[in-house]
Amino acid sequence: MQSSYATDIKHGLDKTGETMVDNIKIDVRGLNVWFGDNHVLKDITVGIKPNAVTAVMGPSGCGKTTLIKAINRLNELVKGSRSSGDIYIDGENICSKETDLFELRRRVGMVFQKPNPFPKSIFDNVAFGPRIHGIENEKALRKTVENGLREAALWNEVHDRLEESALDLSGGQQQRLVIARALAVNPEIILLDEPCSALDPAATAKVEALMRKLAEKYTVVIVTHNMQQASRVSDFTIFLYLGELVEYGNTKNVFENPKSELTEKYITGQFG
């Protein structure tokens, strides 16, 4: 079901025929992923821009989470998985056997659908990564924790309770804490897998505002089932269907003037 649009993407063209290959942070080329006999991603080629929010949308089972997990090689932790193709970050092929996975997963932070704070204090949650990466000086550690919490828009809510359990935070606060934990190791890319699906509307609004703020400094990629969310927070949108890239482009164009009939049917609710 390879669309003409996907073919255009392979040639570095957006839906208007203008180049999209310049200024690319994450360059995915011919990516295929299998879990056993299940061919989940099929020849995905797409270039993701820096300092922007890119939404990955599509119906359940289309490969959205598998795509973002490929960007820090989490899929290979699943028994029976295999892949082909290449992914470049700033021109470096992260699929190489020589890739330092410890360093890759520092550069590419992952936040999952359900908040997963450690059963530790708020402080120790954010300090966990920096400690692993060698920061031992207490003053430096406290500054790193504060910076992470500030970037995650959580400092003002927790600065006087850093020694309390992270599990006592609300769901929305826990999700922002997990984002702070990812930010504390100084990443370049933040991957968010349906980060608002378990949150109430007020908490969702805070996380969405945070995503927009983070894009000023980081490359942000979000998986979402929520088309309204994709249209609100993202600069670019990738639409996947049955493991294939159907459409990719400026979010406004994808939603208001989709090139693929399949995209139009999806965003108008004819299937999902």
One Martini backbone bead per residue (centre of mass of N, CA, C, O) as a GRO file, in nm:
protein
  272
    1MET     BB    1   0.055   0.065   0.016
    2GLN     BB    2   0.234   0.251  -0.139
    3SER     BB    3   0.249   0.576  -0.162
    4SER     BB    4   0.318   0.861  -0.331
    5TYR     BB    5   0.399   1.013  -0.079
    6ALA     BB    6   0.614   0.817   0.021
    7THR     BB    7   0.784   0.852  -0.230
    8ASP     BB    8   0.843   1.149  -0.189
    9ILE     BB    9   0.992   1.117   0.079
   10LYS     BB   10   1.230   0.954  -0.046
   11HIS     BB   11   1.290   1.239  -0.215
   12GLY     BB   12   1.250   1.489  -0.015
   13LEU     BB   13   0.931   1.555  -0.023
   14ASP     BB   14   0.673   1.736   0.007
   15LYS     BB   15   0.340   1.815  -0.073
   16THR     BB   16   0.469   2.070  -0.253
   17GLY     BB   17   0.780   1.979  -0.342
   18GLU     BB   18   0.947   2.044  -0.106
   19THR     BB   19   1.206   2.026   0.083
   20MET     BB   20   1.297   1.790   0.381
   21VAL     BB   21   1.620   1.725   0.415
   22ASP     BB   22   1.671   1.965   0.560
   23ASN     BB   23   1.724   1.976   0.878
   24ILE     BB   24   1.791   1.682   1.012
   25LYS     BB   25   1.782   1.465   1.290
   26ILE     BB   26   1.593   1.218   1.189
   27ASP     BB   27   1.695   0.943   0.972
   28VAL     BB   28   1.480   0.733   0.805
   29ARG     BB   29   1.577   0.415   0.631
   30GLY     BB   30   1.416   0.145   0.545
   31LEU     BB   31   1.227   0.049   0.781
   32ASN     BB   32   1.219  -0.271   0.945
   33VAL     BB   33   0.983  -0.465   1.154
   34TRP     BB   34   0.995  -0.764   1.356
   35PHE     BB   35   0.771  -1.004   1.527
   36GLY     BB   36   0.860  -1.254   1.411
   37ASP     BB   37   0.611  -1.273   1.159
   38ASN     BB   38   0.555  -0.972   1.225
   39HIS     BB   39   0.514  -0.697   1.007
   40VAL     BB   40   0.514  -0.380   1.137
   41LEU     BB   41   0.738  -0.241   0.958
   42LYS     BB   42   0.738  -0.082   0.614
   43ASP     BB   43   0.959   0.096   0.471
   44ILE     BB   44   1.062   0.345   0.645
   45THR     BB   45   1.073   0.694   0.532
   46VAL     BB   46   1.205   0.965   0.740
   47GLY     BB   47   1.227   1.318   0.835
   48ILE     BB   48   1.323   1.472   1.141
   49LYS     BB   49   1.297   1.764   1.300
   50PRO     BB   50   1.423   2.005   1.480
   51ASN     BB   51   1.267   2.187   1.704
   52ALA     BB   52   1.007   1.989   1.718
   53VAL     BB   53   0.679   1.858   1.680
   54THR     BB   54   0.613   1.510   1.624
   55ALA     BB   55   0.347   1.328   1.507
   56VAL     BB   56   0.218   0.993   1.565
   57MET     BB   57  -0.036   0.848   1.367
   58GLY     BB   58  -0.296   0.599   1.420
   59PRO     BB   59  -0.409   0.310   1.446
   60SER     BB   60  -0.416   0.039   1.603
   61GLY     BB   61  -0.127  -0.146   1.506
   62CYS     BB   62   0.061   0.048   1.300
   63GLY     BB   63   0.359   0.128   1.459
   64LYS     BB   64   0.421   0.374   1.642
   65THR     BB   65   0.588   0.265   1.883
   66THR     BB   66   0.797   0.113   1.714
   67LEU     BB   67   0.921   0.363   1.586
   68ILE     BB   68   1.026   0.509   1.845
   69LYS     BB   69   1.188   0.265   1.958
   70ALA     BB   70   1.396   0.261   1.723
   71ILE     BB   71   1.548   0.533   1.810
   72ASN     BB   72   1.659   0.352   2.088
   73ARG     BB   73   1.652   0.033   2.063
   74LEU     BB   74   1.402  -0.128   2.216
   75ASN     BB   75   1.299  -0.366   2.039
   76GLU     BB   76   1.548  -0.566   2.091
   77LEU     BB   77   1.431  -0.658   2.381
   78VAL     BB   78   1.252  -0.835   2.209
   79LYS     BB   79   1.172  -1.139   2.153
   80GLY     BB   80   1.202  -1.192   1.800
   81SER     BB   81   1.335  -0.947   1.697
   82ARG     BB   82   1.370  -0.750   1.387
   83SER     BB   83   1.580  -0.561   1.149
   84SER     BB   84   1.586  -0.301   0.895
   85GLY     BB   85   1.792  -0.056   0.818
   86ASP     BB   86   1.813   0.305   0.896
   87ILE     BB   87   1.938   0.536   1.159
   88TYR     BB   88   1.985   0.887   1.182
   89ILE     BB   89   2.183   1.102   1.402
   90ASP     BB   90   2.346   1.346   1.285
   91GLY     BB   91   2.467   1.115   1.069
   92GLU     BB   92   2.441   0.875   1.272
   93ASN     BB   93   2.442   0.530   1.286
   94ILE     BB   94   2.248   0.357   1.528
   95CYS     BB   95   2.259   0.054   1.388
   96SER     BB   96   2.525   0.004   1.468
   97LYS     BB   97   2.736  -0.212   1.639
   98GLU     BB   98   2.903   0.044   1.770
   99THR     BB   99   2.681   0.137   1.936
  100ASP     BB  100   2.614   0.314   2.228
  101LEU     BB  101   2.340   0.249   2.416
  102PHE     BB  102   2.382   0.421   2.665
  103GLU     BB  103   2.422   0.689   2.507
  104LEU     BB  104   2.170   0.682   2.332
  105ARG     BB  105   1.964   0.681   2.588
  106ARG     BB  106   2.054   0.967   2.663
  107ARG     BB  107   1.989   1.121   2.393
  108VAL     BB  108   1.718   0.925   2.400
  109GLY     BB  109   1.428   0.982   2.540
  110MET     BB  110   1.171   0.792   2.731
  111VAL     BB  111   0.809   0.812   2.742
  112PHE     BB  112   0.540   0.664   2.875
  113GLN     BB  113   0.210   0.616   2.906
  114LYS     BB  114   0.274   0.528   3.194
  115PRO     BB  115   0.367   0.634   3.472
  116ASN     BB  116   0.724   0.551   3.604
  117PRO     BB  117   0.805   0.587   3.889
  118PHE     BB  118   1.007   0.545   4.133
  119PRO     BB  119   1.036   0.408   4.467
  120LYS     BB  120   1.110   0.720   4.535
  121SER     BB  121   1.210   1.010   4.550
  122ILE     BB  122   1.198   1.287   4.374
  123PHE     BB  123   1.499   1.335   4.370
  124ASP     BB  124   1.596   1.038   4.296
  125ASN     BB  125   1.461   1.026   4.023
  126VAL     BB  126   1.627   1.260   3.885
  127ALA     BB  127   1.920   1.153   3.990
  128PHE     BB  128   1.964   0.876   3.862
  129GLY     BB  129   2.105   0.937   3.591
  130PRO     BB  130   2.339   1.122   3.680
  131ARG     BB  131   2.470   0.907   3.860
  132ILE     BB  132   2.528   0.699   3.635
  133HIS     BB  133   2.694   0.944   3.475
  134GLY     BB  134   2.886   1.065   3.741
  135ILE     BB  135   2.725   1.239   3.940
  136GLU     BB  136   2.829   1.325   4.289
  137ASN     BB  137   2.801   1.605   4.347
  138GLU     BB  138   2.568   1.756   4.539
  139LYS     BB  139   2.545   2.035   4.409
  140ALA     BB  140   2.522   1.940   4.114
  141LEU     BB  141   2.278   1.756   4.159
  142ARG     BB  142   2.077   1.971   4.259
  143LYS     BB  143   2.091   2.142   4.002
  144THR     BB  144   1.996   1.924   3.805
  145VAL     BB  145   1.723   1.871   3.936
  146GLU     BB  146   1.613   2.154   3.914
  147ASN     BB  147   1.633   2.185   3.609
  148GLY     BB  148   1.448   1.948   3.537
  149LEU     BB  149   1.194   2.053   3.690
  150ARG     BB  150   1.174   2.319   3.541
  151GLU     BB  151   1.149   2.206   3.250
  152ALA     BB  152   0.884   2.033   3.361
  153ALA     BB  153   0.699   2.222   3.532
  154LEU     BB  154   0.753   2.130   3.873
  155TRP     BB  155   0.907   2.293   4.090
  156ASN     BB  156   0.678   2.470   4.227
  157GLU     BB  157   0.527   2.196   4.339
  158VAL     BB  158   0.814   2.038   4.482
  159HIS     BB  159   1.056   2.198   4.627
  160ASP     BB  160   0.934   2.123   4.940
  161ARG     BB  161   0.926   1.774   4.857
  162LEU     BB  162   1.182   1.596   4.757
  163GLU     BB  163   1.165   1.354   4.992
  164GLU     BB  164   0.924   1.254   4.875
  165SER     BB  165   0.725   1.046   4.725
  166ALA     BB  166   0.648   0.998   4.392
  167LEU     BB  167   0.377   0.829   4.449
  168ASP     BB  168   0.220   1.097   4.570
  169LEU     BB  169   0.167   1.195   4.308
  170SER     BB  170   0.012   1.282   4.056
  171GLY     BB  171  -0.026   1.182   3.739
  172GLY     BB  172   0.077   1.446   3.607
  173GLN     BB  173   0.329   1.476   3.788
  174GLN     BB  174   0.458   1.206   3.716
  175GLN     BB  175   0.497   1.266   3.417
  176ARG     BB  176   0.680   1.516   3.463
  177LEU     BB  177   0.893   1.361   3.623
  178VAL     BB  178   0.978   1.171   3.394
  179ILE     BB  179   1.071   1.400   3.216
  180ALA     BB  180   1.284   1.509   3.411
  181ARG     BB  181   1.452   1.249   3.413
  182ALA     BB  182   1.527   1.272   3.111
  183LEU     BB  183   1.652   1.567   3.120
  184ALA     BB  184   1.894   1.522   3.335
  185VAL     BB  185   2.088   1.385   3.087
  186ASN     BB  186   2.099   1.558   2.833
  187PRO     BB  187   1.928   1.547   2.581
  188GLU     BB  188   1.794   1.569   2.232
  189ILE     BB  189   1.558   1.353   2.260
  190ILE     BB  190   1.192   1.316   2.284
  191LEU     BB  191   0.992   1.038   2.368
  192LEU     BB  192   0.625   1.003   2.336
  193ASP     BB  193   0.391   0.759   2.466
  194GLU     BB  194   0.104   0.858   2.530
  195PRO     BB  195   0.125   1.079   2.787
  196CYS     BB  196  -0.217   1.144   2.820
  197SER     BB  197  -0.408   0.887   2.847
  198ALA     BB  198  -0.410   0.897   3.191
  199LEU     BB  199  -0.525   1.191   3.184
  200ASP     BB  200  -0.657   1.470   3.259
  201PRO     BB  201  -0.729   1.767   3.118
  202ALA     BB  202  -0.542   1.941   3.297
  203ALA     BB  203  -0.286   1.765   3.270
  204THR     BB  204  -0.277   1.766   2.962
  205ALA     BB  205  -0.232   2.071   2.924
  206LYS     BB  206   0.046   2.074   3.066
  207VAL     BB  207   0.192   1.873   2.878
  208GLU     BB  208   0.143   2.024   2.614
  209ALA     BB  209   0.289   2.283   2.696
  210LEU     BB  210   0.558   2.142   2.746
  211MET     BB  211   0.614   2.043   2.459
  212ARG     BB  212   0.639   2.321   2.332
  213LYS     BB  213   0.877   2.411   2.511
  214LEU     BB  214   1.081   2.178   2.444
  215ALA     BB  215   1.111   2.248   2.131
  216GLU     BB  216   1.322   2.480   2.176
  217LYS     BB  217   1.556   2.240   2.250
  218TYR     BB  218   1.407   1.987   2.133
  219THR     BB  219   1.328   1.677   2.003
  220VAL     BB  220   0.983   1.591   1.941
  221VAL     BB  221   0.809   1.272   1.988
  222ILE     BB  222   0.461   1.178   1.935
  223VAL     BB  223   0.229   0.951   2.042
  224THR     BB  224  -0.114   0.938   1.902
  225HIS     BB  225  -0.475   0.902   1.901
  226ASN     BB  226  -0.514   1.214   1.922
  227MET     BB  227  -0.595   1.438   1.686
  228GLN     BB  228  -0.626   1.699   1.847
  229GLN     BB  229  -0.348   1.688   1.969
  230ALA     BB  230  -0.183   1.691   1.713
  231SER     BB  231  -0.300   1.970   1.614
  232ARG     BB  232  -0.203   2.136   1.867
  233VAL     BB  233   0.126   2.044   1.914
  234SER     BB  234   0.217   2.006   1.618
  235ASP     BB  235   0.420   2.056   1.326
  236PHE     BB  236   0.426   1.746   1.258
  237THR     BB  237   0.292   1.461   1.059
  238ILE     BB  238   0.248   1.111   1.102
  239PHE     BB  239   0.097   0.853   0.894
  240LEU     BB  240  -0.012   0.534   0.989
  241TYR     BB  241  -0.072   0.210   0.806
  242LEU     BB  242  -0.005  -0.105   0.840
  243GLY     BB  243   0.315  -0.010   0.865
  244GLU     BB  244   0.276   0.247   0.683
  245LEU     BB  245   0.351   0.525   0.502
  246VAL     BB  246   0.124   0.778   0.403
  247GLU     BB  247   0.191   1.055   0.574
  248TYR     BB  248   0.392   1.370   0.553
  249GLY     BB  249   0.380   1.686   0.739
  250ASN     BB  250   0.240   1.954   0.788
  251THR     BB  251  -0.014   1.967   1.001
  252LYS     BB  252  -0.204   2.160   0.856
  253ASN     BB  253  -0.198   2.008   0.585
  254VAL     BB  254  -0.288   1.726   0.679
  255PHE     BB  255  -0.571   1.832   0.797
  256GLU     BB  256  -0.668   2.035   0.553
  257ASN     BB  257  -0.474   1.886   0.299
  258PRO     BB  258  -0.478   1.593   0.219
  259LYS     BB  259  -0.335   1.366  -0.007
  260SER     BB  260  -0.468   1.127   0.128
  261GLU     BB  261  -0.756   0.950   0.150
  262LEU     BB  262  -0.687   0.796   0.409
  263THR     BB  263  -0.635   1.040   0.586
  264GLU     BB  264  -0.912   1.170   0.559
  265LYS     BB  265  -1.071   0.933   0.683
  266TYR     BB  266  -0.933   0.940   0.958
  267ILE     BB  267  -0.981   1.252   1.041
  268THR     BB  268  -1.312   1.200   0.989
  269GLY     BB  269  -1.389   0.908   1.126
  270GLN     BB  270  -1.419   0.643   0.927
  271PHE     BB  271  -1.173   0.546   1.101
  272GLY     BB  272  -0.974   0.385   1.409
   0.00000   0.00000   0.00000
